[in-house]
């Protein structure tokens, strides 16, 4: 099998290489592709060095699958070209997510939306993936009316430049900044770019993608995205108002039974999800599960996951695995 990895030299691309190995694709013919400035470099995959090629050369090799993590502009330009030669593209950018005819997939929830002739499939935003994995079983049972979301997102979600900024600031060294302010010993209520309505693009993604994945346009959603100086993953405080009342023990059961979810919730022992525990893991951790006593039929929970793994690389490769099984 030929698998192209577009954006192979980036932060998420490096994690994708690792996850491909872990999930049994070490013997595939990997075609790492990147921008012209990276062509000729090498990446390490399954104990061997593989040369990076141009995206055009990767298309010419007609791989069965192409996993993209190279930004929206590259996805818009090259994904259709891969599709034209019969390649199935799984795109990690935001480029295709809002197109009605493009599947937006978290495999545990809605792999069934992928049709046999679909050649471009969108991977959701990292903060959306972890949240909807926890919400899906609850929505199926109690029907969500409204979500109030506050995220605490790792610098790794911004990319290599942001990681370098945080490390440089902690070391007291000058650096090129990914953010308009220092991120060390600080939090920034700013994810993505600001839109005319005062919300940011990261906040809007949570609204639109959640509705699409849960297949319910009537869910009312408001979000505040905050960038925090951590590496291990994204955290989210999620307030969920349901149409129907819930039993707290049943909520625990539904979450515990959901594939990909680990419930970590023992206040007596100070056990709750944190980025430092989620780092390098594929599970989505859920804790601080409790009823909101300020209004009826409302739940609070805390959701944490490694945004580079389940929030990006792992989810994309899980999509590919499911397609291989069914096609």
Secondary structure in CASP SS format (residue, H / E / C, confidence):
PFRMAT SS
TARGET T0000
AUTHOR 0000-0000-0000
METHOD secondary structure of the structure
MODEL  1
X C 1.00
X E 1.00
X E 1.00
X E 1.00
X E 1.00
X E 1.00
X C 1.00
X C 1.00
X C 1.00
X C 1.00
X H 1.00
X H 1.00
X H 1.00
X H 1.00
X H 1.00
X H 1.00
X H 1.00
X H 1.00
X H 1.00
X H 1.00
X H 1.00
X H 1.00
X C 1.00
X C 1.00
X C 1.00
X C 1.00
X C 1.00
X C 1.00
X E 1.00
X E 1.00
X E 1.00
X E 1.00
X E 1.00
X C 1.00
X C 1.00
X H 1.00
X H 1.00
X H 1.00
X C 1.00
X C 1.00
X C 1.00
X E 1.00
X E 1.00
X E 1.00
X E 1.00
X C 1.00
X C 1.00
X E 1.00
X E 1.00
X E 1.00
X E 1.00
X C 1.00
X E 1.00
X C 1.00
X H 1.00
X H 1.00
X H 1.00
X H 1.00
X H 1.00
X H 1.00
X C 1.00
X C 1.00
X C 1.00
X C 1.00
X E 1.00
X E 1.00
X E 1.00
X E 1.00
X C 1.00
X C 1.00
X C 1.00
X H 1.00
X H 1.00
X H 1.00
X H 1.00
X H 1.00
X H 1.00
X H 1.00
X H 1.00
X H 1.00
X H 1.00
X H 1.00
X H 1.00
X H 1.00
X C 1.00
X C 1.00
X C 1.00
X E 1.00
X E 1.00
X E 1.00
X E 1.00
X C 1.00
X C 1.00
X C 1.00
X C 1.00
X C 1.00
X C 1.00
X C 1.00
X C 1.00
X C 1.00
X C 1.00
X C 1.00
X E 1.00
X E 1.00
X E 1.00
X C 1.00
X H 1.00
X H 1.00
X H 1.00
X H 1.00
X H 1.00
X H 1.00
X H 1.00
X C 1.00
X C 1.00
X C 1.00
X C 1.00
X C 1.00
X C 1.00
X E 1.00
X E 1.00
X E 1.00
X E 1.00
X C 1.00
X C 1.00
X H 1.00
X H 1.00
X H 1.00
X H 1.00
X H 1.00
X H 1.00
X H 1.00
X H 1.00
X H 1.00
X H 1.00
X H 1.00
X H 1.00
X H 1.00
X H 1.00
X H 1.00
X H 1.00
X H 1.00
X C 1.00
X E 1.00
X E 1.00
X E 1.00
X E 1.00
X E 1.00
X E 1.00
X E 1.00
X E 1.00
X E 1.00
X E 1.00
X C 1.00
X H 1.00
X H 1.00
X H 1.00
X C 1.00
X C 1.00
X H 1.00
X H 1.00
X H 1.00
X H 1.00
X H 1.00
X H 1.00
X H 1.00
X H 1.00
X H 1.00
X H 1.00
X H 1.00
X H 1.00
X C 1.00
X C 1.00
X C 1.00
X C 1.00
X C 1.00
X C 1.00
X C 1.00
X C 1.00
X C 1.00
X C 1.00
X C 1.00
X C 1.00
X C 1.00
X C 1.00
X C 1.00
X E 1.00
X E 1.00
X C 1.00
X C 1.00
X C 1.00
X C 1.00
X C 1.00
X E 1.00
X C 1.00
X C 1.00
X C 1.00
X C 1.00
X C 1.00
X E 1.00
X H 1.00
X H 1.00
X H 1.00
X H 1.00
X H 1.00
X H 1.00
X H 1.00
X H 1.00
X H 1.00
X H 1.00
X H 1.00
X H 1.00
X H 1.00
X H 1.00
X C 1.00
X C 1.00
X C 1.00
X C 1.00
X C 1.00
X E 1.00
X E 1.00
X E 1.00
X E 1.00
X E 1.00
X E 1.00
X E 1.00
X E 1.00
X E 1.00
X C 1.00
X C 1.00
X C 1.00
X C 1.00
X C 1.00
X E 1.00
X E 1.00
X E 1.00
X E 1.00
X E 1.00
X E 1.00
X E 1.00
X E 1.00
X E 1.00
X C 1.00
X C 1.00
X C 1.00
X C 1.00
X C 1.00
X H 1.00
X H 1.00
X H 1.00
X H 1.00
X H 1.00
X H 1.00
X H 1.00
X H 1.00
X H 1.00
X H 1.00
X C 1.00
X C 1.00
X C 1.00
X E 1.00
X E 1.00
X E 1.00
X C 1.00
X E 1.00
X E 1.00
X H 1.00
X H 1.00
X H 1.00
X C 1.00
X E 1.00
X E 1.00
X C 1.00
X C 1.00
X H 1.00
X H 1.00
X H 1.00
X H 1.00
X C 1.00
X C 1.00
X C 1.00
X C 1.00
X C 1.00
X E 1.00
X E 1.00
X E 1.00
X E 1.00
X E 1.00
X E 1.00
X E 1.00
X E 1.00
X C 1.00
X C 1.00
X C 1.00
X C 1.00
X C 1.00
X C 1.00
X E 1.00
X E 1.00
X E 1.00
X E 1.00
X E 1.00
X E 1.00
X E 1.00
X E 1.00
X C 1.00
X C 1.00
X C 1.00
X H 1.00
X H 1.00
X H 1.00
X H 1.00
X H 1.00
X H 1.00
X H 1.00
X H 1.00
X H 1.00
X H 1.00
X H 1.00
X H 1.00
X H 1.00
X H 1.00
X H 1.00
X H 1.00
X H 1.00
X H 1.00
X C 1.00
END
